[in-house]
């Protein structure tokens, strides 16, 4: 996380906890790094980067698109 955004990130995390959106936990098998994003109006949006945690555990269904020649057969 960018050091300059640390106070703003902490404030936003405290706000989200106060309104019941987030809940503090001591530990979790599903921890993921946060990605802070500044909105156009200067507010902070906290996003999660799940590519190394949740995404690895998902079973993705593969539905390949049919070839045009297969669709246009008489």
PDB file with SEQRES, HELIX, SHEET and CRYST1 records, atoms N, CA, C and O in Angstrom:
SEQRES   1 A   74  UNK UNK UNK UNK UNK UNK UNK UNK UNK UNK UNK UNK UNK          
SEQRES   2 A   74  UNK UNK UNK UNK UNK UNK UNK UNK UNK UNK UNK UNK UNK          
SEQRES   3 A   74  UNK UNK UNK UNK UNK UNK UNK UNK UNK UNK UNK UNK UNK          
SEQRES   4 A   74  UNK UNK UNK UNK UNK UNK UNK UNK UNK UNK UNK UNK UNK          
SEQRES   5 A   74  UNK UNK UNK UNK UNK UNK UNK UNK UNK UNK UNK UNK UNK          
SEQRES   6 A   74  UNK UNK UNK UNK UNK UNK UNK UNK UNK                          
HELIX    1 AA1 UNK A    3  UNK A    5  5                                   3    
HELIX    2 AA2 UNK A    6  UNK A   18  1                                  13    
HELIX    3 AA3 UNK A   54  UNK A   57  1                                   4    
HELIX    4 AA4 UNK A   68  UNK A   71  1                                   4    
SHEET    1 AA1 2 UNK A  33  UNK A  38  0                                        
SHEET    2 AA1 2 UNK A  44  UNK A  49 -1                                        
CRYST1    1.000    1.000    1.000  90.00  90.00  90.00 P 1           1          
ATOM      1  N   UNK A   1       0.847  -1.167   0.000  1.00  0.00           N  
ATOM      2  CA  UNK A   1       0.000   0.000   0.000  1.00  0.00           C  
ATOM      3  C   UNK A   1       0.894   1.233   0.000  1.00  0.00           C  
ATOM      4  O   UNK A   1       1.924   1.247   0.674  1.00  0.00           O  
ATOM      5  N   UNK A   2       0.520   2.253  -0.736  1.00  0.00           N  
ATOM      6  CA  UNK A   2       1.309   3.488  -0.741  1.00  0.00           C  
ATOM      7  C   UNK A   2       1.315   4.130   0.654  1.00  0.00           C  
ATOM      8  O   UNK A   2       0.263   4.333   1.260  1.00  0.00           O  
ATOM      9  N   UNK A   3       2.498   4.438   1.142  1.00  0.00           N  
ATOM     10  CA  UNK A   3       2.649   5.001   2.493  1.00  0.00           C  
ATOM     11  C   UNK A   3       1.845   6.286   2.667  1.00  0.00           C  
ATOM     12  O   UNK A   3       1.292   6.534   3.739  1.00  0.00           O  
ATOM     13  N   UNK A   4       1.778   7.090   1.631  1.00  0.00           N  
ATOM     14  CA  UNK A   4       1.075   8.367   1.719  1.00  0.00           C  
ATOM     15  C   UNK A   4      -0.429   8.167   1.943  1.00  0.00           C  
ATOM     16  O   UNK A   4      -1.094   9.053   2.482  1.00  0.00           O  
ATOM     17  N   UNK A   5      -0.965   7.026   1.540  1.00  0.00           N  
ATOM     18  CA  UNK A   5      -2.401   6.761   1.695  1.00  0.00           C  
ATOM     19  C   UNK A   5      -2.725   6.046   3.009  1.00  0.00           C  
ATOM     20  O   UNK A   5      -3.901   5.845   3.314  1.00  0.00           O  
ATOM     21  N   UNK A   6      -1.730   5.664   3.781  1.00  0.00           N  
ATOM     22  CA  UNK A   6      -1.969   4.870   4.992  1.00  0.00           C  
ATOM     23  C   UNK A   6      -2.983   5.508   5.942  1.00  0.00           C  
ATOM     24  O   UNK A   6      -3.902   4.813   6.374  1.00  0.00           O  
ATOM     25  N   UNK A   7      -2.867   6.796   6.292  1.00  0.00           N  
ATOM     26  CA  UNK A   7      -3.869   7.382   7.201  1.00  0.00           C  
ATOM     27  C   UNK A   7      -5.291   7.351   6.614  1.00  0.00           C  
ATOM     28  O   UNK A   7      -6.258   7.103   7.333  1.00  0.00           O  
ATOM     29  N   UNK A   8      -5.404   7.600   5.337  1.00  0.00           N  
ATOM     30  CA  UNK A   8      -6.712   7.589   4.676  1.00  0.00           C  
ATOM     31  C   UNK A   8      -7.287   6.164   4.637  1.00  0.00           C  
ATOM     32  O   UNK A   8      -8.490   5.974   4.812  1.00  0.00           O  
ATOM     33  N   UNK A   9      -6.435   5.181   4.409  1.00  0.00           N  
ATOM     34  CA  UNK A   9      -6.867   3.776   4.386  1.00  0.00           C  
ATOM     35  C   UNK A   9      -7.340   3.352   5.773  1.00  0.00           C  
ATOM     36  O   UNK A   9      -8.394   2.730   5.908  1.00  0.00           O  
ATOM     37  N   UNK A  10      -6.568   3.686   6.801  1.00  0.00           N  
ATOM     38  CA  UNK A  10      -6.952   3.332   8.166  1.00  0.00           C  
ATOM     39  C   UNK A  10      -8.282   3.969   8.539  1.00  0.00           C  
ATOM     40  O   UNK A  10      -9.126   3.325   9.162  1.00  0.00           O  
ATOM     41  N   UNK A  11      -8.475   5.225   8.162  1.00  0.00           N  
ATOM     42  CA  UNK A  11      -9.732   5.929   8.452  1.00  0.00           C  
ATOM     43  C   UNK A  11     -10.903   5.241   7.751  1.00  0.00           C  
ATOM     44  O   UNK A  11     -11.965   5.067   8.348  1.00  0.00           O  
ATOM     45  N   UNK A  12     -10.720   4.852   6.496  1.00  0.00           N  
ATOM     46  CA  UNK A  12     -11.790   4.186   5.744  1.00  0.00           C  
ATOM     47  C   UNK A  12     -12.089   2.810   6.326  1.00  0.00           C  
ATOM     48  O   UNK A  12     -13.256   2.429   6.417  1.00  0.00           O  
ATOM     49  N   UNK A  13     -11.067   2.054   6.721  1.00  0.00           N  
ATOM     50  CA  UNK A  13     -11.289   0.751   7.343  1.00  0.00           C  
ATOM     51  C   UNK A  13     -12.051   0.896   8.661  1.00  0.00           C  
ATOM     52  O   UNK A  13     -12.939   0.096   8.955  1.00  0.00           O  
ATOM     53  N   UNK A  14     -11.712   1.901   9.445  1.00  0.00           N  
ATOM     54  CA  UNK A  14     -12.428   2.157  10.703  1.00  0.00           C  
ATOM     55  C   UNK A  14     -13.881   2.520  10.427  1.00  0.00           C  
ATOM     56  O   UNK A  14     -14.774   2.075  11.147  1.00  0.00           O  
ATOM     57  N   UNK A  15     -14.129   3.318   9.398  1.00  0.00           N  
ATOM     58  CA  UNK A  15     -15.500   3.697   9.034  1.00  0.00           C  
ATOM     59  C   UNK A  15     -16.303   2.472   8.612  1.00  0.00           C  
ATOM     60  O   UNK A  15     -17.444   2.295   9.039  1.00  0.00           O  
ATOM     61  N   UNK A  16     -15.708   1.630   7.773  1.00  0.00           N  
ATOM     62  CA  UNK A  16     -16.396   0.428   7.311  1.00  0.00           C  
ATOM     63  C   UNK A  16     -16.691  -0.528   8.465  1.00  0.00           C  
ATOM     64  O   UNK A  16     -17.719  -1.205   8.468  1.00  0.00           O  
ATOM     65  N   UNK A  17     -15.802  -0.579   9.428  1.00  0.00           N  
ATOM     66  CA  UNK A  17     -16.042  -1.410  10.612  1.00  0.00           C  
ATOM     67  C   UNK A  17     -17.162  -0.816  11.471  1.00  0.00           C  
ATOM     68  O   UNK A  17     -18.003  -1.548  11.991  1.00  0.00           O  
ATOM     69  N   UNK A  18     -17.170   0.495  11.614  1.00  0.00           N  
ATOM     70  CA  UNK A  18     -18.172   1.165  12.447  1.00  0.00           C  
ATOM     71  C   UNK A  18     -19.588   0.981  11.903  1.00  0.00           C  
ATOM     72  O   UNK A  18     -20.538   0.876  12.679  1.00  0.00           O  
ATOM     73  N   UNK A  19     -19.739   0.942  10.580  1.00  0.00           N  
ATOM     74  CA  UNK A  19     -21.076   0.780   9.993  1.00  0.00           C  
ATOM     75  C   UNK A  19     -21.432  -0.683   9.770  1.00  0.00           C  
ATOM     76  O   UNK A  19     -22.494  -0.987   9.227  1.00  0.00           O  
ATOM     77  N   UNK A  20     -20.545  -1.600  10.189  1.00  0.00           N  
ATOM     78  CA  UNK A  20     -20.860  -3.019  10.140  1.00  0.00           C  
ATOM     79  C   UNK A  20     -20.588  -3.716   8.822  1.00  0.00           C  
ATOM     80  O   UNK A  20     -21.025  -4.849   8.624  1.00  0.00           O  
ATOM     81  N   UNK A  21     -19.877  -3.065   7.920  1.00  0.00           N  
ATOM     82  CA  UNK A  21     -19.540  -3.694   6.633  1.00  0.00           C  
ATOM     83  C   UNK A  21     -18.375  -4.658   6.808  1.00  0.00           C  
ATOM     84  O   UNK A  21     -18.367  -5.743   6.227  1.00  0.00           O  
ATOM     85  N   UNK A  22     -17.392  -4.261   7.609  1.00  0.00           N  
ATOM     86  CA  UNK A  22     -16.239  -5.110   7.893  1.00  0.00           C  
ATOM     87  C   UNK A  22     -16.245  -5.509   9.362  1.00  0.00           C  
ATOM     88  O   UNK A  22     -16.831  -4.830  10.205  1.00  0.00           O  
ATOM     89  N   UNK A  23     -15.584  -6.619   9.648  1.00  0.00           N  
ATOM     90  CA  UNK A  23     -15.451  -7.086  11.017  1.00  0.00           C  
ATOM     91  C   UNK A  23     -14.011  -7.549  11.220  1.00  0.00           C  
ATOM     92  O   UNK A  23     -13.479  -8.306  10.408  1.00  0.00           O  
ATOM     93  N   UNK A  24     -13.384  -7.096  12.298  1.00  0.00           N  
ATOM     94  CA  UNK A  24     -12.005  -7.499  12.582  1.00  0.00           C  
ATOM     95  C   UNK A  24     -11.950  -8.975  12.932  1.00  0.00           C  
ATOM     96  O   UNK A  24     -12.816  -9.493  13.637  1.00  0.00           O  
ATOM     97  N   UNK A  25     -10.918  -9.646  12.431  1.00  0.00           N  
ATOM     98  CA  UNK A  25     -10.645 -11.043  12.789  1.00  0.00           C  
ATOM     99  C   UNK A  25      -9.167 -11.159  13.142  1.00  0.00           C  
ATOM    100  O   UNK A  25      -8.345 -10.372  12.673  1.00  0.00           O  
ATOM    101  N   UNK A  26      -8.837 -12.146  13.971  1.00  0.00           N  
ATOM    102  CA  UNK A  26      -7.443 -12.347  14.367  1.00  0.00           C  
ATOM    103  C   UNK A  26      -6.641 -13.018  13.261  1.00  0.00           C  
ATOM    104  O   UNK A  26      -5.493 -12.655  13.006  1.00  0.00           O  
ATOM    105  N   UNK A  27      -7.254 -13.999  12.608  1.00  0.00           N  
ATOM    106  CA  UNK A  27      -6.566 -14.669  11.509  1.00  0.00           C  
ATOM    107  C   UNK A  27      -7.611 -15.289  10.588  1.00  0.00           C  
ATOM    108  O   UNK A  27      -8.759 -15.499  10.978  1.00  0.00           O  
ATOM    109  N   UNK A  28      -7.190 -15.577   9.357  1.00  0.00           N  
ATOM    110  CA  UNK A  28      -8.096 -16.164   8.383  1.00  0.00           C  
ATOM    111  C   UNK A  28      -7.296 -16.897   7.317  1.00  0.00           C  
ATOM    112  O   UNK A  28      -6.210 -16.461   6.937  1.00  0.00           O  
ATOM    113  N   UNK A  29      -7.833 -18.004   6.839  1.00  0.00           N  
ATOM    114  CA  UNK A  29      -7.198 -18.721   5.731  1.00  0.00           C  
ATOM    115  C   UNK A  29      -7.430 -17.998   4.407  1.00  0.00           C  
ATOM    116  O   UNK A  29      -6.769 -18.294   3.412  1.00  0.00           O  
ATOM    117  N   UNK A  30      -8.366 -17.053   4.395  1.00  0.00           N  
ATOM    118  CA  UNK A  30      -8.751 -16.392   3.146  1.00  0.00           C  
ATOM    119  C   UNK A  30      -8.314 -14.936   3.101  1.00  0.00           C  
ATOM    120  O   UNK A  30      -8.966 -14.129   2.438  1.00  0.00           O  
ATOM    121  N   UNK A  31      -7.257 -14.581   3.769  1.00  0.00           N  
ATOM    122  CA  UNK A  31      -6.770 -13.202   3.734  1.00  0.00           C  
ATOM    123  C   UNK A  31      -6.316 -12.838   2.322  1.00  0.00           C  
ATOM    124  O   UNK A  31      -5.729 -13.654   1.611  1.00  0.00           O  
ATOM    125  N   UNK A  32      -6.597 -11.615   1.940  1.00  0.00           N  
ATOM    126  CA  UNK A  32      -6.195 -11.118   0.615  1.00  0.00           C  
ATOM    127  C   UNK A  32      -5.698  -9.685   0.776  1.00  0.00           C  
ATOM    128  O   UNK A  32      -6.212  -8.939   1.610  1.00  0.00           O  
ATOM    129  N   UNK A  33      -4.709  -9.300  -0.012  1.00  0.00           N  
ATOM    130  CA  UNK A  33      -4.224  -7.921   0.077  1.00  0.00           C  
ATOM    131  C   UNK A  33      -5.276  -6.938  -0.417  1.00  0.00           C  
ATOM    132  O   UNK A  33      -6.082  -7.252  -1.293  1.00  0.00           O  
ATOM    133  N   UNK A  34      -5.252  -5.744   0.162  1.00  0.00           N  
ATOM    134  CA  UNK A  34      -6.173  -4.708  -0.301  1.00  0.00           C  
ATOM    135  C   UNK A  34      -5.479  -3.850  -1.350  1.00  0.00           C  
ATOM    136  O   UNK A  34      -4.254  -3.727  -1.378  1.00  0.00           O  
ATOM    137  N   UNK A  35      -6.296  -3.266  -2.202  1.00  0.00           N  
ATOM    138  CA  UNK A  35      -5.808  -2.363  -3.240  1.00  0.00           C  
ATOM    139  C   UNK A  35      -6.566  -1.052  -3.083  1.00  0.00           C  
ATOM    140  O   UNK A  35      -7.759  -0.996  -3.382  1.00  0.00           O  
ATOM    141  N   UNK A  36      -5.901   0.005  -2.621  1.00  0.00           N  
ATOM    142  CA  UNK A  36      -6.586   1.292  -2.477  1.00  0.00           C  
ATOM    143  C   UNK A  36      -6.695   1.993  -3.832  1.00  0.00           C  
ATOM    144  O   UNK A  36      -5.729   2.056  -4.592  1.00  0.00           O  
ATOM    145  N   UNK A  37      -7.880   2.513  -4.117  1.00  0.00           N  
ATOM    146  CA  UNK A  37      -8.121   3.228  -5.378  1.00  0.00           C  
ATOM    147  C   UNK A  37      -8.733   4.577  -5.030  1.00  0.00           C  
ATOM    148  O   UNK A  37      -9.722   4.649  -4.301  1.00  0.00           O  
ATOM    149  N   UNK A  38      -8.146   5.635  -5.548  1.00  0.00           N  
ATOM    150  CA  UNK A  38      -8.704   6.966  -5.332  1.00  0.00           C  
ATOM    151  C   UNK A  38      -9.772   7.255  -6.381  1.00  0.00           C  
ATOM    152  O   UNK A  38      -9.545   7.091  -7.580  1.00  0.00           O  
ATOM    153  N   UNK A  39     -10.951   7.692  -5.908  1.00  0.00           N  
ATOM    154  CA  UNK A  39     -12.035   8.064  -6.804  1.00  0.00           C  
ATOM    155  C   UNK A  39     -11.767   9.471  -7.355  1.00  0.00           C  
ATOM    156  O   UNK A  39     -10.888  10.180  -6.866  1.00  0.00           O  
ATOM    157  N   UNK A  40     -12.521   9.857  -8.358  1.00  0.00           N  
ATOM    158  CA  UNK A  40     -12.344  11.192  -8.952  1.00  0.00           C  
ATOM    159  C   UNK A  40     -12.555  12.308  -7.934  1.00  0.00           C  
ATOM    160  O   UNK A  40     -11.915  13.357  -8.009  1.00  0.00           O  
ATOM    161  N   UNK A  41     -13.463  12.071  -6.977  1.00  0.00           N  
ATOM    162  CA  UNK A  41     -13.750  13.113  -5.981  1.00  0.00           C  
ATOM    163  C   UNK A  41     -12.768  13.096  -4.801  1.00  0.00           C  
ATOM    164  O   UNK A  41     -12.948  13.845  -3.841  1.00  0.00           O  
ATOM    165  N   UNK A  42     -11.726  12.243  -4.864  1.00  0.00           N  
ATOM    166  CA  UNK A  42     -10.714  12.197  -3.824  1.00  0.00           C  
ATOM    167  C   UNK A  42     -10.987  11.181  -2.737  1.00  0.00           C  
ATOM    168  O   UNK A  42     -10.116  10.920  -1.907  1.00  0.00           O  
ATOM    169  N   UNK A  43     -12.187  10.595  -2.720  1.00  0.00           N  
ATOM    170  CA  UNK A  43     -12.489   9.566  -1.727  1.00  0.00           C  
ATOM    171  C   UNK A  43     -11.723   8.290  -2.049  1.00  0.00           C  
ATOM    172  O   UNK A  43     -11.257   8.093  -3.171  1.00  0.00           O  
ATOM    173  N   UNK A  44     -11.605   7.439  -1.056  1.00  0.00           N  
ATOM    174  CA  UNK A  44     -10.850   6.209  -1.202  1.00  0.00           C  
ATOM    175  C   UNK A  44     -11.802   5.030  -1.331  1.00  0.00           C  
ATOM    176  O   UNK A  44     -12.772   4.920  -0.581  1.00  0.00           O  
ATOM    177  N   UNK A  45     -11.525   4.161  -2.274  1.00  0.00           N  
ATOM    178  CA  UNK A  45     -12.257   2.900  -2.408  1.00  0.00           C  
ATOM    179  C   UNK A  45     -11.261   1.787  -2.097  1.00  0.00           C  
ATOM    180  O   UNK A  45     -10.155   1.759  -2.638  1.00  0.00           O  
ATOM    181  N   UNK A  46     -11.669   0.872  -1.218  1.00  0.00           N  
ATOM    182  CA  UNK A  46     -10.801  -0.250  -0.869  1.00  0.00           C  
ATOM    183  C   UNK A  46     -11.297  -1.483  -1.616  1.00  0.00           C  
ATOM    184  O   UNK A  46     -12.441  -1.908  -1.457  1.00  0.00           O  
ATOM    185  N   UNK A  47     -10.417  -2.041  -2.426  1.00  0.00           N  
ATOM    186  CA  UNK A  47     -10.728  -3.230  -3.210  1.00  0.00           C  
ATOM    187  C   UNK A  47      -9.838  -4.372  -2.730  1.00  0.00           C  
ATOM    188  O   UNK A  47      -8.797  -4.144  -2.113  1.00  0.00           O  
ATOM    189  N   UNK A  48     -10.253  -5.590  -3.017  1.00  0.00           N  
ATOM    190  CA  UNK A  48      -9.456  -6.754  -2.656  1.00  0.00           C  
ATOM    191  C   UNK A  48      -8.808  -7.357  -3.892  1.00  0.00           C  
ATOM    192  O   UNK A  48      -9.392  -7.346  -4.975  1.00  0.00           O  
ATOM    193  N   UNK A  49      -7.601  -7.882  -3.730  1.00  0.00           N  
ATOM    194  CA  UNK A  49      -6.894  -8.560  -4.817  1.00  0.00           C  
ATOM    195  C   UNK A  49      -6.952 -10.058  -4.521  1.00  0.00           C  
ATOM    196  O   UNK A  49      -6.176 -10.574  -3.717  1.00  0.00           O  
ATOM    197  N   UNK A  50      -7.887 -10.751  -5.185  1.00  0.00           N  
ATOM    198  CA  UNK A  50      -8.161 -12.145  -4.869  1.00  0.00           C  
ATOM    199  C   UNK A  50      -7.468 -13.136  -5.795  1.00  0.00           C  
ATOM    200  O   UNK A  50      -7.735 -14.334  -5.710  1.00  0.00           O  
ATOM    201  N   UNK A  51      -6.594 -12.676  -6.669  1.00  0.00           N  
ATOM    202  CA  UNK A  51      -6.007 -13.586  -7.654  1.00  0.00           C  
ATOM    203  C   UNK A  51      -5.144 -14.678  -7.025  1.00  0.00           C  
ATOM    204  O   UNK A  51      -4.998 -15.750  -7.613  1.00  0.00           O  
ATOM    205  N   UNK A  52      -4.574 -14.438  -5.859  1.00  0.00           N  
ATOM    206  CA  UNK A  52      -3.720 -15.443  -5.228  1.00  0.00           C  
ATOM    207  C   UNK A  52      -4.426 -16.230  -4.129  1.00  0.00           C  
ATOM    208  O   UNK A  52      -3.844 -17.154  -3.561  1.00  0.00           O  
ATOM    209  N   UNK A  53      -5.671 -15.876  -3.821  1.00  0.00           N  
ATOM    210  CA  UNK A  53      -6.362 -16.555  -2.719  1.00  0.00           C  
ATOM    211  C   UNK A  53      -7.630 -17.238  -3.221  1.00  0.00           C  
ATOM    212  O   UNK A  53      -7.611 -18.425  -3.544  1.00  0.00           O  
ATOM    213  N   UNK A  54      -8.707 -16.508  -3.285  1.00  0.00           N  
ATOM    214  CA  UNK A  54     -10.008 -17.077  -3.638  1.00  0.00           C  
ATOM    215  C   UNK A  54     -10.014 -17.611  -5.070  1.00  0.00           C  
ATOM    216  O   UNK A  54     -10.533 -18.701  -5.313  1.00  0.00           O  
ATOM    217  N   UNK A  55      -9.460 -16.882  -6.001  1.00  0.00           N  
ATOM    218  CA  UNK A  55      -9.482 -17.304  -7.408  1.00  0.00           C  
ATOM    219  C   UNK A  55      -8.803 -18.653  -7.610  1.00  0.00           C  
ATOM    220  O   UNK A  55      -9.216 -19.433  -8.469  1.00  0.00           O  
ATOM    221  N   UNK A  56      -7.777 -18.931  -6.834  1.00  0.00           N  
ATOM    222  CA  UNK A  56      -7.069 -20.208  -6.953  1.00  0.00           C  
ATOM    223  C   UNK A  56      -7.940 -21.369  -6.491  1.00  0.00           C  
ATOM    224  O   UNK A  56      -7.755 -22.499  -6.943  1.00  0.00           O  
ATOM    225  N   UNK A  57      -8.891 -21.101  -5.591  1.00  0.00           N  
ATOM    226  CA  UNK A  57      -9.734 -22.158  -5.045  1.00  0.00           C  
ATOM    227  C   UNK A  57     -11.002 -22.384  -5.869  1.00  0.00           C  
ATOM    228  O   UNK A  57     -11.705 -23.371  -5.652  1.00  0.00           O  
ATOM    229  N   UNK A  58     -11.301 -21.499  -6.796  1.00  0.00           N  
ATOM    230  CA  UNK A  58     -12.524 -21.622  -7.602  1.00  0.00           C  
ATOM    231  C   UNK A  58     -12.383 -22.693  -8.668  1.00  0.00           C  
ATOM    232  O   UNK A  58     -11.310 -22.881  -9.242  1.00  0.00           O  
ATOM    233  N   UNK A  59     -13.463 -23.381  -8.918  1.00  0.00           N  
ATOM    234  CA  UNK A  59     -13.515 -24.307 -10.039  1.00  0.00           C  
ATOM    235  C   UNK A  59     -14.225 -23.587 -11.176  1.00  0.00           C  
ATOM    236  O   UNK A  59     -15.419 -23.303 -11.088  1.00  0.00           O  
ATOM    237  N   UNK A  60     -13.498 -23.296 -12.226  1.00  0.00           N  
ATOM    238  CA  UNK A  60     -14.101 -22.557 -13.328  1.00  0.00           C  
ATOM    239  C   UNK A  60     -14.653 -23.513 -14.373  1.00  0.00           C  
ATOM    240  O   UNK A  60     -14.023 -24.508 -14.729  1.00  0.00           O  
ATOM    241  N   UNK A  61     -15.822 -23.192 -14.846  1.00  0.00           N  
ATOM    242  CA  UNK A  61     -16.459 -23.978 -15.901  1.00  0.00           C  
ATOM    243  C   UNK A  61     -15.960 -23.462 -17.248  1.00  0.00           C  
ATOM    244  O   UNK A  61     -15.864 -22.253 -17.462  1.00  0.00           O  
ATOM    245  N   UNK A  62     -15.650 -24.367 -18.134  1.00  0.00           N  
ATOM    246  CA  UNK A  62     -15.176 -23.990 -19.464  1.00  0.00           C  
ATOM    247  C   UNK A  62     -16.290 -24.227 -20.476  1.00  0.00           C  
ATOM    248  O   UNK A  62     -16.754 -25.355 -20.648  1.00  0.00           O  
ATOM    249  N   UNK A  63     -16.705 -23.184 -21.126  1.00  0.00           N  
ATOM    250  CA  UNK A  63     -17.714 -23.272 -22.168  1.00  0.00           C  
ATOM    251  C   UNK A  63     -17.132 -22.657 -23.438  1.00  0.00           C  
ATOM    252  O   UNK A  63     -17.320 -21.467 -23.688  1.00  0.00           O  
ATOM    253  N   UNK A  64     -16.426 -23.457 -24.245  1.00  0.00           N  
ATOM    254  CA  UNK A  64     -15.813 -22.884 -25.454  1.00  0.00           C  
ATOM    255  C   UNK A  64     -16.879 -22.449 -26.453  1.00  0.00           C  
ATOM    256  O   UNK A  64     -17.922 -23.090 -26.584  1.00  0.00           O  
ATOM    257  N   UNK A  65     -16.608 -21.369 -27.143  1.00  0.00           N  
ATOM    258  CA  UNK A  65     -17.527 -20.873 -28.167  1.00  0.00           C  
ATOM    259  C   UNK A  65     -17.463 -21.782 -29.388  1.00  0.00           C  
ATOM    260  O   UNK A  65     -16.382 -22.224 -29.776  1.00  0.00           O  
ATOM    261  N   UNK A  66     -18.603 -22.061 -29.990  1.00  0.00           N  
ATOM    262  CA  UNK A  66     -18.577 -22.888 -31.197  1.00  0.00           C  
ATOM    263  C   UNK A  66     -17.953 -22.129 -32.360  1.00  0.00           C  
ATOM    264  O   UNK A  66     -17.996 -20.900 -32.417  1.00  0.00           O  
ATOM    265  N   UNK A  67     -17.378 -22.879 -33.276  1.00  0.00           N  
ATOM    266  CA  UNK A  67     -16.795 -22.281 -34.474  1.00  0.00           C  
ATOM    267  C   UNK A  67     -17.920 -21.847 -35.412  1.00  0.00           C  
ATOM    268  O   UNK A  67     -18.971 -22.486 -35.449  1.00  0.00           O  
ATOM    269  N   UNK A  68     -17.714 -20.766 -36.170  1.00  0.00           N  
ATOM    270  CA  UNK A  68     -18.757 -20.306 -37.097  1.00  0.00           C  
ATOM    271  C   UNK A  68     -19.200 -21.392 -38.086  1.00  0.00           C  
ATOM    272  O   UNK A  68     -20.383 -21.489 -38.410  1.00  0.00           O  
ATOM    273  N   UNK A  69     -18.259 -22.201 -38.561  1.00  0.00           N  
ATOM    274  CA  UNK A  69     -18.632 -23.240 -39.522  1.00  0.00           C  
ATOM    275  C   UNK A  69     -19.524 -24.305 -38.887  1.00  0.00           C  
ATOM    276  O   UNK A  69     -20.348 -24.906 -39.576  1.00  0.00           O  
ATOM    277  N   UNK A  70     -19.372 -24.546 -37.590  1.00  0.00           N  
ATOM    278  CA  UNK A  70     -20.243 -25.494 -36.906  1.00  0.00           C  
ATOM    279  C   UNK A  70     -21.656 -24.933 -36.749  1.00  0.00           C  
ATOM    280  O   UNK A  70     -22.638 -25.674 -36.807  1.00  0.00           O  
ATOM    281  N   UNK A  71     -21.746 -23.622 -36.551  1.00  0.00           N  
ATOM    282  CA  UNK A  71     -23.064 -22.982 -36.401  1.00  0.00           C  
ATOM    283  C   UNK A  71     -23.805 -22.886 -37.737  1.00  0.00           C  
ATOM    284  O   UNK A  71     -25.036 -22.916 -37.768  1.00  0.00           O  
ATOM    285  N   UNK A  72     -23.072 -22.772 -38.823  1.00  0.00           N  
ATOM    286  CA  UNK A  72     -23.697 -22.504 -40.118  1.00  0.00           C  
ATOM    287  C   UNK A  72     -23.858 -23.752 -40.983  1.00  0.00           C  
ATOM    288  O   UNK A  72     -24.148 -23.647 -42.175  1.00  0.00           O  
ATOM    289  N   UNK A  73     -23.674 -24.915 -40.400  1.00  0.00           N  
ATOM    290  CA  UNK A  73     -23.854 -26.152 -41.169  1.00  0.00           C  
ATOM    291  C   UNK A  73     -25.343 -26.348 -41.465  1.00  0.00           C  
ATOM    292  O   UNK A  73     -26.197 -26.002 -40.649  1.00  0.00           O  
ATOM    293  N   UNK A  74     -25.648 -26.913 -42.658  1.00  0.00           N  
ATOM    294  CA  UNK A  74     -27.045 -27.140 -43.040  1.00  0.00           C  
ATOM    295  C   UNK A  74     -27.559 -28.415 -42.484  1.00  0.00           C  
ATOM    296  O   UNK A  74     -28.718 -28.763 -42.707  1.00  0.00           O  
TER     297      UNK A  74                                                      
END                                                                             
